[in-house]
Amino acid sequence: MTDAGEGAPPTKLNVWALPERRLERTVGHAEASEAVLVADRLLTLAADPGALPGRSGLLVRHLPFDGTAPEVFGRWDITGITRVHMDSSLTGLFSLRGARLVQQRLDDLAAPGRVIGTHEGAVGLRVRPWRDWAVTVDRTGELRIWDVPTARLERTLKSPTDASLIALDPSGRFIATGPSVENTPRPPWLFLFDLAAPRAAEPEPLLGDVTEVLQMNFSSDGAWLATAHNGTVIVWNMRATRSTVIGRQDHMYGTVGFTPDGELISLSPAKFGLTLWTMSPAAGEAIRRLWSRPGTLVDFFMEVDPKGRFAVFPERFAGSIHVVPLDGSPASTFELTRRTGTDLVAAELSLEPNGRLAAVAVGGWANPAASAVRIVDLPTGKERILDTHPEGPERCEEPGSELSGFAVPVWLRDGRLLSDGDAGLRVWDLASGKGRLLRACREIGPSGGLTLDATPDSRSVLSLKPTIRVGETSWLSAFDLDSGTTREITTHGNRLFSHGLDASGTILVTGGWDGVVRVGPLTGEEPHLLFGHAGPVYSVAVSPDGRWIASGGDDGTIRLWPMPDLSKPPLHTLPHDELLAKLKSLTNLRAVRDPASDTGWKIEIGPFPGWDTVPEWNP
């Protein structure tokens, strides 16, 4: 339906048949009105000339498409009403009367309305196309979702800006918000709420070169969002792969992981400490702070007990490890033994498959003799030391240097303990305390740092020497324990900081110094690239079901990414002509040279005649 009269009397409405693109008929009446088209029913709301003095009223009509006389539902007193919206069943009208959200039956407009709830300062209201939910918004960016049948506040959301304009996805998944024309802030000002995302997720900013928002709406299948601006209409793809910011860390050095039942867990050195993030969008506790000790310098390295009972992590300069139960019970701290008057640094750690023993890499400032792997029995607190210093000339670090004897442990699922460092990659006999060399050592470099991971089948070990300082390069290798061979993984680049494996041990995820998360087969094919972080990605993890990737970065955000379809080639690997054809099929935006621009480029909007066949969106 289009308004041929542009709101002026008489009401003249053109009804079009789609997809035939044919003008079906024109209907209307003498008064100016607002019109609502739902399915095959057309209603109009016109000022009631018979309203009592000092009162305001609406005349509600149904306009049949067959050209017969309009059907008058009745007169509705709207004195004190600021917003009106029709429900999707055309059985009721919703309104804002001051701070009250009121439902009015269409077949009894003279009866008192039913109060659903209150929202002080509400300036926007939307019900259609939803049936049992209503949304109110205010200029502070607060959205309230109301359960209409029970007259209960279901959920409160917060937009970073004014949310006077809203659009509801017919599938019930998304809410889009934008500011009023008179209250347009600095961009970004368009935001998308994903109601299927974890409850703590932030709204996603829709980035684009847009002016003030005049109107927005979703397509009937929820696949597209259209926003109208001055002279421009933008169509946003709702089925594109995008990341979700589930939360923020108050320190750039943070760690992310998953519990065995699929909840997200993060560790920050600052006040947020150890935090559990619920992955479900259902009502309940979205965030649980399990442990916090501001000023404590915990390290990047955290492990969750395979049975989901606790998380364990080192406190670097205190030479201790903390064990925090996930059920909220009091935490325990194990102080590693040290000689009087010496420092002890606790770094990387790994848990035994049954969660009883923790292997911890330790060292000492100006005391390289302290370098070792400590084995801590968590139930008893007993401790033993594995000497990780090279026994012969085969070493990579200078004797007596800070990294002399340095080693990082990793426990395999089959119960074997391995370490990699100055004495090379070794497998340990815990009964004798001796290690057997599997592979010679590799130089770590002046900034130190080494992280290990093992495949679930206990057949391969990954070693990453991360990029820590500007100008450094990283290396990532996989050692096959059966064949004794090493394979370098170069497709993820040489500026990596973090890595992780999925539960099957076949998918490798890395976090780069360039802010890119890379995802690809462990066999080394070109990875898919996930863009979103602004700065190095310090930690990555894959959910137990393989559906999600979590990443934490220098920008303080914790992001969730849907696992890309690895059966399809990454976009950047397509041949040049095929890549350009793919990009041109997805968007009519073009980068063209512009000598006047600081970047030398500008974005132009090309012609868009529409898609006869909507392309598959697989970035």
C-alpha positions in Angstrom: 0.0 0.0 0.0 1.2 3.5 -0.8 -0.4 6.8 0.2 -1.2 8.7 -3.0 -2.5 11.6 -1.0 0.6 12.0 1.2 -1.6 12.3 4.3 -3.7 15.2 3.0 -7.5 14.9 2.5 -9.0 13.1 1.0 -7.4 9.8 1.9 -6.3 8.1 -1.3 -4.6 4.7 -1.0 -3.1 2.7 -3.8 -3.0 -1.0 -3.2 -0.4 -2.9 -5.3 -0.2 -6.7 -6.1 3.3 -8.1 -5.6 5.3 -9.6 -7.2 3.2 -8.8 -10.3 4.1 -5.1 -9.7 0.5 -4.2 -10.6 -1.7 -1.5 -9.2 -4.7 -3.5 -7.9 -7.1 -0.7 -6.9 -7.4 2.7 -5.2 -9.5 3.1 -2.1 -10.1 6.0 0.4 -12.5 8.4 2.1 -13.0 12.1 2.5 -11.0 12.7 5.7 -7.2 12.7 6.1 -6.1 9.6 7.9 -3.3 7.2 8.8 -3.6 3.7 7.2 -2.5 0.3 8.4 -2.3 -2.7 6.0 -2.0 -6.1 7.7 -2.3 -9.2 5.4 -5.4 -8.4 3.3 -7.1 -6.0 5.7 -6.8 -2.2 5.4 -7.7 0.0 8.4 -7.6 3.8 8.6 -7.5 6.1 11.7 -9.0 9.6 11.0 -9.7 12.5 13.3 -13.2 12.2 14.7 -15.2 15.3 13.8 -17.8 14.3 16.4 -15.4 14.3 19.4 -16.7 16.2 22.4 -15.3 19.7 23.0 -11.9 19.6 24.7 -11.5 16.0 23.8 -9.6 14.2 20.9 -10.9 11.2 19.1 -10.3 8.9 16.2 -12.7 7.3 13.8 -11.5 3.7 13.0 -12.6 2.3 9.7 -12.1 -0.9 7.6 -11.7 -0.2 3.9 -12.7 -3.3 1.8 -10.7 -4.0 -1.3 -13.8 -4.7 -3.3 -14.9 -1.1 -3.4 -17.8 -1.5 -1.1 -18.6 1.1 1.6 -16.1 1.4 4.5 -17.0 -0.4 7.7 -16.8 1.8 10.8 -15.5 0.0 13.9 -16.2 2.9 16.2 -15.0 6.1 17.8 -12.1 6.1 20.1 -11.3 8.8 22.7 -7.5 9.4 22.5 -7.3 12.4 24.8 -3.9 12.3 26.5 -2.5 9.6 24.1 0.9 10.3 22.6 1.5 7.1 20.5 -0.8 4.6 18.9 0.1 1.3 17.2 -2.1 -1.5 15.8 -1.5 -5.2 16.7 -0.8 -7.7 14.0 -4.2 -9.5 14.4 -6.2 -6.2 13.9 -8.1 -7.0 17.0 -6.6 -4.3 19.3 -4.9 -0.9 19.4 -2.0 -0.1 21.8 -1.3 3.4 23.0 0.9 5.4 25.4 -1.2 7.4 27.8 1.4 9.3 29.8 3.6 6.6 31.2 1.1 3.8 30.8 1.1 1.2 28.0 -2.6 0.5 27.3 -4.3 -2.2 25.2 -7.7 -1.3 23.6 -10.0 -3.9 22.0 -11.0 -2.9 18.5 -14.5 -4.3 18.9 -15.2 -2.3 22.0 -13.5 1.1 21.6 -15.7 2.8 24.2 -14.6 0.4 27.0 -11.7 1.2 29.4 -8.3 0.0 28.1 -6.2 -2.7 29.7 -2.9 -1.4 31.3 0.0 -3.6 30.3 2.7 -1.6 32.2 4.4 1.7 32.7 7.4 3.4 31.1 8.3 6.9 32.2 9.5 9.1 29.4 8.4 6.6 26.7 8.3 8.2 23.2 8.0 5.2 21.0 5.7 2.1 20.8 5.7 -0.9 18.4 3.7 -4.0 18.4 3.3 -5.2 14.8 4.4 -7.6 13.4 4.7 -9.4 16.7 1.5 -10.9 18.3 2.1 -11.3 22.0 4.8 -8.8 22.6 4.9 -5.0 22.7 8.0 -2.7 22.8 8.3 0.8 24.3 11.3 3.0 24.0 12.6 6.3 25.4 15.2 9.0 24.4 17.8 7.6 26.8 17.9 4.4 24.7 16.0 2.1 27.0 13.8 -0.5 25.4 11.2 -2.5 27.4 9.7 -5.7 26.0 6.3 -6.5 27.4 4.5 -9.8 27.5 1.0 -8.7 26.5 -1.1 -11.8 27.6 0.4 -11.7 31.1 0.9 -7.8 31.3 4.4 -8.5 32.5 7.8 -6.7 31.7 9.8 -9.5 30.0 13.1 -7.8 29.3 14.9 -4.4 29.4 17.5 -3.5 26.8 19.7 -0.5 26.5 20.8 1.3 23.3 23.9 3.5 23.4 21.8 6.4 21.8 18.3 7.6 21.5 16.0 4.8 20.4 12.9 6.7 19.4 12.6 4.8 16.1 12.2 1.0 16.3 11.6 -1.9 13.9 10.6 -5.5 14.8 11.8 -8.5 12.9 8.7 -10.7 12.0 10.7 -13.8 13.1 11.1 -12.4 16.6 14.8 -12.4 16.6 15.9 -8.8 15.9 15.0 -5.3 17.1 16.5 -2.3 15.2 16.7 1.1 16.8 17.5 4.6 15.6 17.2 8.2 16.9 14.6 10.7 16.1 15.4 13.2 13.4 15.5 16.1 15.9 17.8 14.2 18.3 20.4 12.6 15.9 23.7 12.1 17.8 27.1 11.4 16.3 27.3 8.0 14.5 27.0 5.2 14.9 23.3 5.7 15.7 21.7 2.6 14.2 21.8 -0.5 16.4 20.6 -4.1 16.1 19.6 -6.2 19.1 19.8 -9.9 18.6 17.3 -11.6 21.0 18.7 -15.0 20.2 22.2 -14.0 21.4 23.4 -14.5 25.0 21.5 -12.2 27.3 24.5 -10.1 28.1 25.2 -9.4 24.4 25.6 -5.7 23.4 23.6 -4.3 20.4 25.5 -4.3 17.2 26.1 -0.9 15.5 25.1 -0.8 11.9 28.0 1.1 10.3 27.5 3.1 7.2 27.7 6.6 5.8 24.1 7.5 6.7 22.3 10.7 7.6 19.4 10.9 10.0 17.0 8.0 10.0 13.5 8.7 8.8 12.0 5.2 8.8 13.0 1.6 9.1 11.3 -1.8 8.6 12.1 -5.5 8.2 11.2 -7.6 5.3 8.3 -10.1 5.8 10.8 -13.0 6.1 13.2 -11.1 8.4 16.1 -11.5 6.0 16.5 -7.8 5.3 16.3 -4.5 7.2 15.5 -1.3 5.1 16.3 2.1 6.5 15.2 5.3 4.9 17.4 8.5 5.0 17.4 11.8 3.2 17.6 10.7 -0.4 18.9 7.2 0.4 17.5 3.8 1.3 19.9 1.2 2.7 19.2 -2.5 2.7 21.0 -4.4 5.5 21.4 -8.2 5.3 20.2 -9.9 8.4 21.6 -13.3 7.5 25.2 -12.2 7.1 27.9 -13.6 9.5 28.6 -11.1 12.2 30.2 -11.1 15.6 28.5 -10.3 18.9 30.1 -8.4 21.7 29.0 -10.4 24.7 30.9 -8.3 27.2 33.9 -6.2 28.0 36.9 -6.7 30.1 38.4 -3.9 32.2 41.9 -4.9 31.3 43.3 -5.5 27.8 45.1 -8.7 28.9 42.2 -11.2 29.4 41.5 -14.8 28.7 38.4 -16.5 27.4 37.3 -20.1 27.5 34.3 -22.4 27.7 33.0 -24.7 30.4 32.2 -28.3 29.5 28.5 -27.4 29.4 29.1 -24.6 26.9 29.0 -21.5 29.1 31.6 -18.7 28.4 34.2 -17.9 31.0 36.7 -15.1 31.1 39.6 -14.0 33.3 40.7 -10.4 33.7 43.6 -9.0 35.9 41.5 -6.1 37.0 38.3 -5.9 39.1 36.1 -8.1 36.8 38.3 -11.1 37.7 36.8 -14.5 36.8 33.4 -14.1 35.2 30.9 -16.6 33.9 28.7 -15.5 30.9 25.5 -17.4 30.2 25.1 -18.3 26.6 21.4 -18.7 26.7 19.1 -15.8 25.7 16.5 -16.9 28.3 15.7 -14.9 31.4 18.0 -15.5 34.3 21.4 -14.5 35.5 23.4 -13.3 32.5 26.7 -12.7 34.3 28.2 -14.2 37.4 31.3 -12.8 39.0 33.1 -15.8 40.5 36.3 -14.2 41.8 37.8 -10.8 41.9 40.9 -9.3 43.5 41.7 -5.9 41.9 45.4 -5.3 41.5 46.2 -9.0 41.2 48.2 -9.8 38.1 46.7 -13.0 36.9 48.2 -14.4 33.7 46.8 -15.2 30.3 46.6 -18.9 31.2 43.4 -20.3 32.6 42.1 -23.9 32.4 38.7 -25.2 33.3 38.4 -28.6 34.9 37.2 -31.2 32.3 34.3 -32.1 34.6 33.3 -28.5 35.0 33.9 -28.2 38.7 36.4 -25.3 38.8 38.8 -23.0 36.9 42.5 -22.7 37.8 44.9 -19.9 36.9 48.3 -18.6 38.1 49.0 -15.3 39.8 52.3 -14.5 38.1 54.5 -12.5 40.4 53.0 -14.1 43.6 54.2 -17.5 42.5 50.8 -19.0 43.3 47.8 -20.6 41.6 44.1 -20.0 42.3 41.4 -22.6 42.1 37.9 -21.1 41.8 34.8 -23.4 42.0 32.2 -22.6 39.4 29.3 -23.2 41.8 30.2 -20.1 43.8 32.0 -21.9 46.6 35.1 -20.2 48.2 38.3 -20.2 46.1 41.5 -21.8 47.2 45.1 -20.5 46.7 48.2 -22.6 46.5 51.5 -20.9 47.3 54.3 -22.6 45.5 57.3 -23.3 47.6 60.4 -21.1 47.2 63.7 -20.4 48.8 63.7 -17.7 51.4 64.6 -14.3 49.8 63.9 -15.4 46.2 61.2 -14.5 43.8 59.1 -17.1 42.0 57.0 -16.5 38.8 54.1 -18.8 37.9 53.0 -18.7 34.3 51.5 -21.3 31.9 49.6 -24.2 33.4 47.8 -27.4 32.3 45.3 -29.7 34.0 45.5 -33.4 34.1 42.5 -35.0 32.3 40.9 -36.0 35.6 41.5 -32.5 37.1 43.5 -33.7 40.1 47.0 -32.5 39.1 48.0 -29.1 37.8 51.3 -28.7 35.9 52.7 -25.1 36.2 55.6 -23.4 34.5 57.7 -21.5 37.0 60.8 -19.3 36.9 62.6 -16.7 38.9 63.7 -13.2 38.3 67.5 -13.2 38.3 67.3 -16.8 39.4 67.2 -19.1 36.4 67.9 -22.1 38.6 64.2 -21.8 39.7 62.9 -22.6 36.2 61.0 -25.9 36.4 57.6 -27.4 36.0 55.8 -27.8 39.3 53.2 -30.6 39.7 50.5 -29.6 42.3 48.1 -32.1 43.7 45.0 -29.9 44.1 43.1 -31.9 46.7 46.1 -32.2 49.0 48.3 -29.2 48.0 51.3 -31.5 47.7 53.9 -30.4 45.2 56.8 -31.8 43.3 59.4 -30.3 40.9 60.4 -31.5 37.4 63.8 -30.0 36.5 63.5 -28.7 33.0 67.0 -27.5 32.5 68.9 -29.1 29.5 71.3 -31.9 30.6 73.7 -31.5 27.8 74.8 -29.0 25.1 71.5 -29.2 23.3 70.0 -25.9 24.5 68.6 -22.8 22.8 68.9 -20.2 25.6 72.2 -18.9 27.1 73.1 -20.6 30.4 72.2 -18.3 33.3 69.9 -16.2 31.1 66.4 -15.4 32.2 64.9 -18.1 29.9 67.5 -20.7 30.8 65.5 -23.9 31.7 62.2 -22.3 30.7 59.5 -24.9 29.8 55.8 -24.9 29.3 53.7 -28.0 30.2 50.7 -29.6 28.5 48.8 -32.7 29.6 47.5 -35.1 26.9 44.1 -36.8 27.2 45.9 -40.2 27.5 47.6 -39.0 30.7 51.0 -38.2 29.4 52.7 -34.9 30.4 54.8 -33.1 27.8 56.8 -29.8 28.0 58.4 -27.6 25.5 61.1 -25.0 26.0 64.9 -24.7 26.5 65.3 -28.4 26.8 63.2 -29.1 23.7 59.9 -31.0 23.5 59.9 -33.8 26.1 57.6 -36.4 27.5 57.9 -37.0 31.2 58.0 -40.2 33.3 56.4 -38.9 36.5 57.6 -41.9 38.5 61.3 -41.2 37.8 60.9 -37.4 37.2 62.9 -37.7 34.0 62.0 -36.4 30.5 62.7 -38.0 27.2 63.5 -35.8 24.2 61.0 -35.9 21.3 62.2 -32.8 19.4 65.1 -30.4 19.7 64.5 -27.0 21.2 63.6 -23.8 19.2 64.8 -20.4 20.2 62.1 -18.4 21.8 63.6 -14.9 21.6 64.2 -12.1 24.0 60.6 -11.5 25.0 59.9 -15.1 25.8 56.5 -16.7 25.7 55.3 -20.1 24.5 51.9 -21.7 24.5 51.0 -25.3 23.9 47.9 -27.2 23.0 47.2 -30.9 22.2 44.7 -32.6 20.0 42.1 -34.7 21.8 43.4 -37.9 20.3 46.8 -37.3 22.0 48.6 -37.6 18.7 49.7 -34.0 18.0 51.1 -31.1 20.0 50.9 -27.5 18.8 53.5 -25.0 19.9 53.1 -21.2 19.4 55.8 -18.7 20.0 53.6 -15.6 20.0 54.3 -12.1 18.8 54.7 -10.1 22.0 56.7 -7.0 21.0 56.4 -4.7 18.0 58.6 -6.1 15.2 58.7 -9.7 16.4 57.4 -12.5 14.4 55.6 -15.6 15.6 55.9 -19.3 14.7 53.3 -22.0 15.0 54.1 -25.7 14.5 52.4 -29.1 15.0 54.4 -32.1 16.2 53.2 -35.6 15.3 53.9 -37.9 18.3 53.6 -41.0 16.2 56.0 -40.1 13.4 58.2 -37.7 15.3 57.8 -35.0 12.6 57.2 -31.3 12.8 54.9 -29.4 10.4 55.0 -25.6 10.3 51.7 -23.9 10.0 52.2 -20.7 8.0 48.8 -19.9 6.5 47.7 -18.0 9.6 50.6 -15.6 9.2 53.6 -14.8 11.5 52.0 -12.2 13.8 50.0 -14.5 16.0 49.4 -14.1 19.7 46.9 -16.9 20.7 45.6 -20.2 19.4 43.0 -22.9 20.2 41.5 -26.1 18.9 37.9 -27.2 18.6 36.7 -30.3 20.5 37.5 -32.6 17.6 41.0 -31.3 17.3 40.6 -30.7 13.5 39.9 -26.9 13.5 42.5 -24.4 14.4 41.6 -20.9 15.6 44.2 -18.1 16.0 44.2 -14.6 17.2 46.5 -12.1 15.5 48.4 -9.0 16.4 46.4 -7.4 13.5 43.1 -7.9 15.3 42.0 -10.7 12.9 40.6 -14.1 14.2 41.6 -16.8 11.7 39.7 -20.1 11.5 40.8 -23.1 9.3 41.5 -26.8 9.2 44.5 -27.9 11.4 45.9 -29.5 8.3 47.0 -25.9 7.2 44.6 -24.8 4.5 43.9 -21.1 4.1 41.8 -19.9 7.0 38.6 -17.8 7.1 39.2 -14.3 8.3 37.0 -12.8 11.1 37.3 -9.0 11.4 36.0 -7.0 14.4 38.7 -6.5 17.0 40.6 -3.2 17.1 44.0 -4.4 18.2 45.7 -7.7 19.1 43.6 -10.7 19.9 45.0 -12.1 23.2 42.8 -15.2 23.6 40.6 -17.5 21.5 38.5 -20.5 22.4 35.9 -22.8 20.7 32.7 -23.9 22.3 32.3 -27.7 23.1 29.6 -28.1 20.4 31.8 -26.3 17.8 29.1 -23.7 17.1 30.9 -20.6 18.6 34.3 -19.0 18.7 35.1 -16.7 21.6 37.8 -14.1 21.4 39.2 -11.4 23.7 41.3 -8.5 22.6 43.3 -5.4 23.3 40.2 -3.4 22.7 38.6 -4.8 25.8 35.8 -6.6 24.0 34.8 -10.3 24.3 33.3 -11.4 21.0 31.4 -14.4 19.9 31.5 -15.5 16.3 29.5 -18.2 14.6 31.8 -21.0 13.3 32.3 -20.3 9.6 31.4 -23.0 7.0 34.9 -24.5 6.4 33.6 -26.6 3.5 33.5 -23.4 1.4 36.6 -21.4 0.4 37.4 -18.2 2.2 36.4 -15.1 0.3 39.9 -13.8 0.0 41.2 -17.0 -1.7 38.9 -16.6 -4.7 40.6 -15.8 -8.1 40.7 -12.0 -8.7 37.9 -11.9 -11.3 35.7 -14.3 -9.3 36.3 -12.3 -6.2 35.2 -9.0 -7.9 32.1 -10.7 -9.4 31.2 -12.0 -5.9 31.6 -8.6 -4.3 29.6 -6.9 -7.0 26.8 -9.4 -6.6 26.6 -8.6 -2.9 26.6 -4.8 -2.8 26.3 -1.8 -5.1 28.8 0.2 -3.0 32.0 0.8 -4.9 35.5 2.1 -3.7 36.7 4.6 -6.3 39.9 6.7 -6.4 39.5 10.3 -4.9 42.7 12.5 -4.9 40.9 14.9 -2.5 40.5 12.2 0.2 43.0 11.6 2.9 42.9 7.9 2.0 42.9 8.4 -1.8 39.6 6.6 -2.0 35.9 7.3 -1.5 32.7 5.2 -1.5 30.2 5.7 -4.3 26.7 4.3 -4.4 26.1 2.6 -7.8 22.7 1.8 -9.4 20.7 -1.0 -7.8 17.9 -2.3 -10.0 17.2 -5.1 -7.5 18.0 -8.8 -7.4 16.2 -11.3 -9.6 17.9 -14.0 -7.6 19.1 -13.0 -4.2 22.8 -14.0 -3.8 23.9 -16.4 -1.1 25.6 -14.4 1.6 28.7 -16.3 2.5 31.6 -13.9 3.3 
